[in-house]
Amino acid sequence: MTASSPSASLSPAVAAVLADIGDVPVLTDRVAVRRRSRDFFWYSPILNAELNGLSAEAIARPRDEADVVAVAGACARHGVPLTVRGGGTGNYGQAVPLKGGILLDMTALDAVEWVKPGAVRVQAGKNILALDMETRESGWELRMHPSTKRTATIGGFIAGGSGGVGSVSYGGLREPGNLHAVRVVTVEETPRILELRGNDAQVVNRAYGTTGIITALELPLAPAFAWVDVIVAFDDFMDAAAFGLALANADGITKKLVTPISWPLPSFFPALGEACPEGKHLLVAMIAPHSLESFKALLSLHTGVQTYEAPSDESATATPLYEYAWNHTTLQVLKVDRGVTYLQCLYPADRVLASVAEIRALFGDEVIPHLEFIRFNGRITCSALPVVRYTTPERLNEIIDIHEAHGVFIANPHVFTLEDGSRHKRVDADQLGFKQSIDPRGLLNPGKMRTFVPVA
């Protein structure tokens, strides 16, 4: 694809970059560029006000790593901001260019370089569902994936995600062993290609593409199963949460998803029909076939009633159950009610149920619980993506403060910088130092790492 509008409509610096990158495919149609400069930041009314309308000037669509090097070098020489994009499925404006410039669409870098027992090496632009389908041919699957599996890219998940479906068994992306290696291109006048392995690879993990352009990754795999989607209905949400905790702690039961969801959120799942009885709270789960009998035996010790069981179906015409979990829960509600938003919480592992009950009592229907059981530092706890009835920014910040005052960590999804969205309100020192060495002018996704100071 060549430029679809005259370069005269571009700023001189961007026009110089496009002239400098040879036959690398580019897109300059304003409507198309604006559309691809967005992600799902509109989940947040605060980010929607701050980011709506921001756009790159042009999109470069590299075919291979050599094209990535060409674009990175040209941007460095002409001082043009460069924002890397995968599937554009993030929720915090990770892929939204704050300073214009070039958007780097990585989706053509989609080759699986090799699959070995327990590991895969793949280019960053590979669609996650397509990757999973390829590894399944040899009996392996990804350890975890986002609820946006069918549209997201694997590089985007590593650069912008934190965990997902599978984290109940394997923890988040930052747990040791969940990222083996990355290959990155630097943004310098003569770009370098670096292979980062082990702990060194963590500098690109959830860094919003600010610490190098990921071109390839090595990831661990898990044994593949023909997962079964199940739904259990409860009269009381805390009973659903208690069963979720018991299931998450049952190491002998092979599972991939354990998600308690409070009523009235299931009322926004009409496609699930009778599996969501009126007024009932749900637990949705993915269970391996060989563990179904044990799952039902554990359920018999609790008060829930199973309302659904079917093989997980990821075909184009189906909706897998995981698309009602993680942040797809919020999306199902937003399809009908745009007056809500969400938070991202982490409950303390040593008193998870008591903490959930405490927070629930504080807010009532203003903050509707939705939990995701995960492993965190080797212990079972739960993340949470509650649906919040939005009124004002001040009240939303007050809700965040109340959570944190009660020992519930918040990764704020209503800010677009790494530091402010972190549980620790800072960016790792190794990420700052690494960025200084590979992007000294701060051209990679500028504005997303607030504490970075470019070299003059």
C-alpha positions as CSV (number, residue, x, y, z in Angstrom):
1,M,0.0,0.0,0.0
2,T,1.3,3.4,-0.9
3,A,0.5,6.8,0.5
4,S,-3.2,7.5,-0.2
5,S,-3.0,11.3,-0.1
6,P,-0.3,13.9,-1.1
7,S,2.6,14.3,1.3
8,A,2.1,18.0,1.0
9,S,-0.7,17.7,3.6
10,L,1.8,16.4,6.1
11,S,4.1,18.3,8.4
12,P,7.6,18.7,6.8
13,A,9.2,16.3,9.4
14,V,6.7,13.5,8.7
15,A,7.0,14.0,5.0
16,A,10.7,13.7,5.3
17,V,10.4,10.4,7.2
18,L,8.1,9.0,4.5
19,A,10.6,10.1,1.8
20,D,13.4,8.5,3.8
21,I,11.9,5.0,4.2
22,G,11.8,3.8,0.6
23,D,9.1,1.4,-0.3
24,V,7.8,0.7,3.2
25,P,4.0,0.7,2.8
26,V,2.4,3.8,4.3
27,L,-1.1,5.1,4.8
28,T,-1.9,8.8,5.0
29,D,-5.7,8.9,4.4
30,R,-6.8,11.1,7.3
31,V,-10.0,9.2,8.1
32,A,-8.1,5.8,8.2
33,V,-5.2,7.2,10.2
34,R,-7.5,8.8,12.8
35,R,-9.5,5.5,13.1
36,R,-6.3,3.4,13.7
37,S,-4.9,6.0,16.1
38,R,-7.6,5.0,18.6
39,D,-8.0,2.2,21.1
40,F,-10.7,1.5,23.7
41,F,-9.8,4.4,25.9
42,W,-13.5,5.4,25.7
43,Y,-14.2,2.9,28.4
44,S,-13.0,5.8,30.6
45,P,-15.0,9.0,30.4
46,I,-12.0,10.8,31.7
47,L,-9.7,9.4,29.0
48,N,-12.4,9.9,26.4
49,A,-12.3,13.6,27.1
50,E,-8.5,13.8,27.1
51,L,-7.6,11.6,24.1
52,N,-10.5,11.9,21.7
53,G,-9.4,13.4,18.5
54,L,-5.6,12.8,19.0
55,S,-4.1,11.1,15.9
56,A,-0.9,10.3,14.1
57,E,-0.2,12.0,10.8
58,A,0.6,8.8,8.9
59,I,0.8,5.0,9.4
60,A,3.8,2.9,8.4
61,R,3.1,-0.8,7.9
62,P,6.4,-2.7,8.0
63,R,6.5,-6.0,6.2
64,D,9.5,-7.3,8.1
65,E,12.1,-6.3,10.6
66,A,14.2,-4.5,8.0
67,D,11.2,-2.2,7.4
68,V,11.0,-1.6,11.2
69,V,14.6,-0.6,11.3
70,A,14.1,1.8,8.3
71,V,11.2,3.6,10.0
72,A,12.9,3.8,13.4
73,G,16.0,5.3,11.9
74,A,14.2,7.8,9.8
75,C,12.1,8.9,12.8
76,A,15.3,9.3,14.9
77,R,17.0,11.3,12.1
78,H,14.1,13.7,11.6
79,G,12.9,13.9,15.3
80,V,9.4,12.4,14.6
81,P,7.4,10.7,17.3
82,L,6.7,7.0,16.7
83,T,3.9,5.0,18.3
84,V,3.7,1.2,17.9
85,R,0.3,-0.4,17.4
86,G,-0.8,-4.0,17.3
87,G,-4.5,-4.8,17.3
88,G,-5.5,-1.5,19.1
89,T,-7.4,-3.4,21.8
90,G,-5.9,-1.6,24.8
91,N,-8.0,0.5,27.3
92,Y,-5.7,3.2,28.5
93,G,-4.7,5.0,25.3
94,Q,-1.5,2.9,25.0
95,A,-1.7,3.1,21.2
96,V,-2.9,6.7,21.0
97,P,-0.2,9.1,19.7
98,L,-0.2,12.1,22.0
99,K,2.3,14.0,19.8
100,G,1.2,13.0,16.3
101,G,4.0,11.6,14.2
102,I,4.1,8.1,12.8
103,L,2.0,5.1,13.9
104,L,3.8,1.8,13.3
105,D,1.3,-0.9,12.5
106,M,3.0,-4.2,13.3
107,T,0.3,-6.6,12.1
108,A,2.1,-7.8,9.0
109,L,4.9,-9.2,11.2
110,D,3.0,-12.4,11.9
111,A,5.2,-15.4,11.4
112,V,5.6,-18.2,13.9
113,E,9.3,-18.8,13.8
114,W,9.2,-22.1,15.7
115,V,7.2,-24.2,18.2
116,K,9.0,-26.5,20.6
117,P,7.6,-28.5,23.5
118,G,6.7,-25.9,26.0
119,A,7.7,-22.8,24.1
120,V,7.1,-20.7,21.0
121,R,9.0,-18.0,19.1
122,V,6.7,-15.6,17.2
123,Q,6.8,-12.2,15.5
124,A,5.1,-9.5,17.5
125,G,2.2,-8.8,15.1
126,K,0.7,-12.3,15.2
127,N,-2.9,-12.4,16.1
128,I,-3.3,-14.3,19.5
129,L,-6.1,-16.6,18.4
130,A,-4.2,-17.5,15.2
131,L,-1.1,-18.1,17.3
132,D,-3.0,-20.4,19.7
133,M,-4.4,-22.3,16.8
134,E,-0.9,-23.0,15.4
135,T,0.6,-24.1,18.7
136,R,-2.4,-26.4,19.3
137,E,-1.4,-28.4,16.3
138,S,1.5,-29.8,18.3
139,G,-0.5,-30.1,21.6
140,W,0.4,-26.8,23.2
141,E,-1.4,-23.5,23.9
142,L,-0.5,-20.1,25.4
143,R,-0.5,-20.0,29.2
144,M,-2.7,-16.9,29.2
145,H,-4.4,-14.5,26.9
146,P,-6.6,-11.4,27.1
147,S,-10.3,-11.5,26.7
148,T,-9.6,-9.7,23.4
149,K,-7.8,-12.8,22.1
150,R,-9.6,-12.9,18.8
151,T,-8.5,-9.4,17.8
152,A,-5.3,-8.6,19.8
153,T,-1.7,-9.2,18.8
154,I,0.8,-11.0,20.9
155,G,3.3,-8.1,21.0
156,G,0.5,-5.7,22.0
157,F,-0.5,-8.1,24.8
158,I,3.1,-8.1,26.2
159,A,3.5,-4.3,25.8
160,G,0.1,-3.3,27.1
161,G,-1.4,-6.2,29.1
162,S,-0.8,-7.7,32.6
163,G,-2.6,-11.0,32.6
164,G,-5.8,-12.6,31.6
165,V,-7.5,-15.9,30.9
166,G,-5.1,-18.5,32.4
167,S,-3.7,-16.3,35.1
168,V,-5.6,-18.3,37.7
169,S,-3.1,-21.0,37.1
170,Y,0.0,-19.2,35.8
171,G,-0.1,-15.7,37.3
172,G,0.4,-12.5,35.4
173,L,2.8,-11.6,32.6
174,R,5.4,-10.3,35.0
175,E,5.6,-13.6,37.0
176,P,9.1,-15.2,36.5
177,G,9.0,-17.6,33.6
178,N,6.0,-16.1,31.7
179,L,8.2,-14.2,29.2
180,H,11.4,-15.9,27.9
181,A,12.8,-13.4,25.5
182,V,12.1,-10.4,23.3
183,R,13.8,-8.9,20.2
184,V,13.6,-5.1,20.0
185,V,14.6,-2.4,17.6
186,T,16.0,0.8,19.1
187,V,15.0,4.3,17.9
188,E,18.4,5.8,17.0
189,E,19.8,7.3,13.8
190,T,21.4,3.9,13.3
191,P,19.0,1.5,15.0
192,R,20.3,-1.5,16.9
193,I,18.6,-4.9,17.1
194,L,18.7,-6.3,20.7
195,E,17.9,-9.7,22.0
196,L,16.8,-9.5,25.6
197,R,16.4,-12.8,27.6
198,G,15.2,-13.7,31.0
199,N,14.9,-10.9,33.5
200,D,16.3,-8.4,30.9
201,A,13.2,-8.9,28.8
202,Q,11.1,-7.4,31.6
203,V,11.9,-3.8,30.4
204,V,9.4,-4.1,27.6
205,N,6.7,-5.8,29.7
206,R,3.7,-3.5,30.0
207,A,5.7,-0.5,29.0
208,Y,3.2,0.7,26.3
209,G,5.9,0.4,23.6
210,T,8.0,3.1,25.2
211,T,11.1,1.0,25.7
212,G,11.8,-0.4,22.2
213,I,9.9,-1.8,19.2
214,I,9.2,-5.4,19.9
215,T,9.6,-7.5,16.7
216,A,9.7,-11.0,18.1
217,L,9.0,-12.9,21.4
218,E,9.7,-16.2,23.0
219,L,6.9,-17.4,25.3
220,P,6.2,-20.5,27.4
221,L,3.4,-22.7,26.5
222,A,1.1,-25.0,28.4
223,P,-0.5,-28.3,27.5
224,A,-3.6,-27.7,25.3
225,F,-7.0,-28.8,26.4
226,A,-10.5,-28.8,24.8
227,W,-11.8,-26.4,27.5
228,V,-15.3,-26.6,28.7
229,D,-17.3,-23.4,29.5
230,V,-19.4,-23.6,32.6
231,I,-21.7,-21.2,34.5
232,V,-22.9,-21.6,38.1
233,A,-25.7,-19.4,39.6
234,F,-25.9,-18.3,43.2
235,D,-28.4,-16.5,45.4
236,D,-25.7,-14.6,47.1
237,F,-22.6,-13.0,45.5
238,M,-20.4,-13.9,48.5
239,D,-21.3,-17.6,48.0
240,A,-20.1,-17.2,44.4
241,A,-16.9,-15.6,45.5
242,A,-16.4,-18.3,48.2
243,F,-16.8,-21.1,45.6
244,G,-14.5,-19.2,43.2
245,L,-11.8,-19.1,45.9
246,A,-12.2,-22.8,46.6
247,L,-12.0,-23.6,42.9
248,A,-9.0,-21.4,42.4
249,N,-7.2,-23.1,45.3
250,A,-8.1,-26.6,44.1
251,D,-4.7,-27.4,42.5
252,G,-5.9,-30.8,41.3
253,I,-8.6,-29.2,39.1
254,T,-7.3,-27.9,35.8
255,K,-8.9,-24.6,35.1
256,K,-8.3,-21.5,33.0
257,L,-10.9,-19.0,34.2
258,V,-12.6,-18.4,37.5
259,T,-14.9,-15.3,37.4
260,P,-17.6,-14.4,39.9
261,I,-20.0,-11.7,38.5
262,S,-22.6,-9.9,40.6
263,W,-26.2,-9.3,39.5
264,P,-27.3,-7.1,37.7
265,L,-24.3,-7.5,35.4
266,P,-25.6,-10.8,34.0
267,S,-28.7,-9.0,32.9
268,F,-26.5,-7.5,30.2
269,F,-25.7,-11.0,28.8
270,P,-28.9,-11.8,26.8
271,A,-27.1,-14.2,24.5
272,L,-26.5,-16.5,27.4
273,G,-30.3,-16.8,27.9
274,E,-31.4,-19.3,30.7
275,A,-27.8,-19.7,31.9
276,C,-28.3,-16.3,33.6
277,P,-31.4,-16.6,35.8
278,E,-33.1,-13.4,36.9
279,G,-31.5,-11.9,40.0
280,K,-28.8,-14.6,40.3
281,H,-25.1,-14.0,40.7
282,L,-22.8,-16.0,38.5
283,L,-19.5,-17.8,38.5
284,V,-18.2,-18.5,35.0
285,A,-15.3,-20.8,34.5
286,M,-13.3,-22.8,32.0
287,I,-12.5,-26.3,33.1
288,A,-10.5,-29.1,31.4
289,P,-12.6,-32.1,30.4
290,H,-10.7,-34.5,32.7
291,S,-11.5,-32.2,35.7
292,L,-15.2,-31.8,35.2
293,E,-16.1,-34.6,37.6
294,S,-13.9,-33.1,40.3
295,F,-15.3,-29.6,39.6
296,K,-18.9,-30.9,40.1
297,A,-17.8,-32.7,43.3
298,L,-16.4,-29.5,44.7
299,L,-19.6,-27.6,43.7
300,S,-21.7,-30.1,45.6
301,L,-20.1,-28.7,48.8
302,H,-21.4,-25.2,47.9
303,T,-24.8,-23.6,47.2
304,G,-24.6,-22.9,43.5
305,V,-26.6,-24.5,40.7
306,Q,-24.8,-25.2,37.4
307,T,-26.8,-23.6,34.6
308,Y,-24.5,-24.1,31.6
309,E,-21.9,-26.4,30.2
310,A,-20.5,-26.5,26.6
311,P,-17.2,-26.8,24.8
312,S,-15.5,-23.5,24.4
313,D,-16.1,-22.3,20.9
314,E,-13.8,-19.6,19.3
315,S,-15.3,-19.8,15.8
316,A,-16.2,-16.6,14.0
317,T,-20.0,-17.0,14.7
318,A,-19.7,-17.9,18.4
319,T,-18.9,-16.0,21.6
320,P,-16.6,-17.9,23.9
321,L,-17.4,-17.5,27.6
322,Y,-14.2,-15.6,28.2
323,E,-15.7,-12.7,26.3
324,Y,-18.0,-12.2,29.2
325,A,-15.0,-12.1,31.6
326,W,-12.1,-9.7,32.3
327,N,-12.7,-6.4,30.6
328,H,-15.3,-7.8,28.2
329,T,-17.6,-7.8,31.2
330,T,-17.4,-4.0,31.1
331,L,-17.9,-4.0,27.4
332,Q,-21.1,-6.1,27.6
333,V,-22.5,-3.4,29.9
334,L,-21.2,-0.5,27.9
335,K,-23.0,-1.8,24.8
336,V,-26.3,-0.9,26.5
337,D,-25.4,1.7,29.2
338,R,-22.7,4.3,28.5
339,G,-23.1,5.8,32.0
340,V,-20.7,3.3,33.6
341,T,-17.0,2.8,33.7
342,Y,-14.7,0.4,35.6
343,L,-11.7,0.0,37.9
344,Q,-8.8,-2.4,38.2
345,C,-8.3,-3.8,41.7
346,L,-6.0,-6.2,43.4
347,Y,-7.3,-7.7,46.7
348,P,-5.0,-8.7,49.5
349,A,-4.4,-12.5,49.4
350,D,-4.4,-13.0,53.2
351,R,-8.1,-11.8,53.6
352,V,-9.5,-11.8,50.1
353,L,-13.2,-12.7,50.9
354,A,-13.4,-10.4,53.9
355,S,-12.0,-7.6,51.8
356,V,-14.4,-8.2,48.9
357,A,-17.3,-8.2,51.4
358,E,-16.0,-5.0,53.0
359,I,-15.7,-3.1,49.7
360,R,-19.1,-4.4,48.5
361,A,-20.8,-3.1,51.7
362,L,-19.2,0.4,51.3
363,F,-20.5,1.1,47.8
364,G,-23.7,-0.9,47.1
365,D,-24.9,-0.6,43.5
366,E,-22.5,2.2,42.8
367,V,-19.6,-0.3,42.4
368,I,-20.9,-3.7,41.1
369,P,-18.4,-6.5,41.9
370,H,-16.8,-8.6,39.2
371,L,-13.8,-10.7,40.3
372,E,-11.0,-12.5,38.5
373,F,-9.2,-15.1,40.5
374,I,-5.5,-15.1,39.8
375,R,-2.1,-16.2,41.2
376,F,0.0,-13.4,42.4
377,N,3.5,-14.0,43.7
378,G,2.6,-17.7,44.2
379,R,-0.6,-17.0,46.1
380,I,-4.3,-17.1,45.1
381,T,-6.1,-13.8,45.3
382,C,-8.4,-12.0,43.0
383,S,-8.1,-9.1,40.7
384,A,-11.3,-7.2,40.1
385,L,-12.8,-5.1,37.3
386,P,-16.0,-3.8,39.0
387,V,-18.4,-1.8,36.9
388,V,-18.7,1.7,38.4
389,R,-21.7,4.0,38.0
390,Y,-19.9,7.2,36.8
391,T,-20.9,10.6,38.1
392,T,-17.9,12.9,38.3
393,P,-14.1,12.7,38.1
394,E,-14.0,13.8,41.8
395,R,-16.3,10.9,42.9
396,L,-14.3,8.4,40.8
397,N,-11.1,9.5,42.5
398,E,-12.8,9.3,45.9
399,I,-13.8,5.7,45.1
400,I,-10.2,4.9,44.2
401,D,-9.0,6.5,47.4
402,I,-11.5,4.5,49.5
403,H,-10.4,1.2,48.0
404,E,-6.7,2.0,48.7
405,A,-7.5,3.1,52.2
406,H,-9.0,-0.3,52.8
407,G,-6.0,-2.2,51.5
408,V,-7.2,-2.8,47.9
409,F,-4.6,-1.8,45.3
410,I,-5.8,0.1,42.3
411,A,-4.1,0.2,38.9
412,N,-5.9,3.3,37.7
413,P,-7.4,2.8,34.2
414,H,-8.3,6.5,33.9
415,V,-4.8,7.8,33.3
416,F,-2.5,7.2,30.3
417,T,1.0,7.3,31.8
418,L,2.8,4.2,33.0
419,E,3.5,5.8,36.4
420,D,0.0,6.9,37.2
421,G,-1.6,3.7,36.1
422,S,0.8,1.5,38.1
423,R,-0.1,0.1,41.5
424,H,3.2,1.5,42.7
425,K,2.7,5.0,41.1
426,R,6.1,4.8,39.5
427,V,7.9,3.2,36.5
428,D,10.7,0.7,37.2
429,A,14.2,2.2,37.3
430,D,15.5,-0.4,34.8
431,Q,12.8,0.6,32.3
432,L,13.8,4.3,32.7
433,G,17.5,3.5,32.3
434,F,16.9,1.2,29.3
435,K,14.8,3.8,27.5
436,Q,17.5,6.3,28.0
437,S,19.9,4.0,26.1
438,I,17.6,3.0,23.2
439,D,15.4,6.0,22.7
440,P,17.5,9.0,24.0
441,R,15.3,11.6,22.3
442,G,12.1,10.1,23.8
443,L,10.4,9.6,20.4
444,L,8.7,6.3,21.3
445,N,5.1,6.9,22.3
446,P,6.1,10.3,23.9
447,G,4.1,11.4,26.9
448,K,3.3,7.9,28.2
449,M,6.4,7.7,30.5
450,R,6.0,10.8,32.5
451,T,9.3,10.7,34.5
452,F,11.5,10.2,31.4
453,V,13.7,13.1,30.5
454,P,14.9,13.1,26.9
455,V,18.5,13.8,26.0
456,A,18.7,17.3,24.5
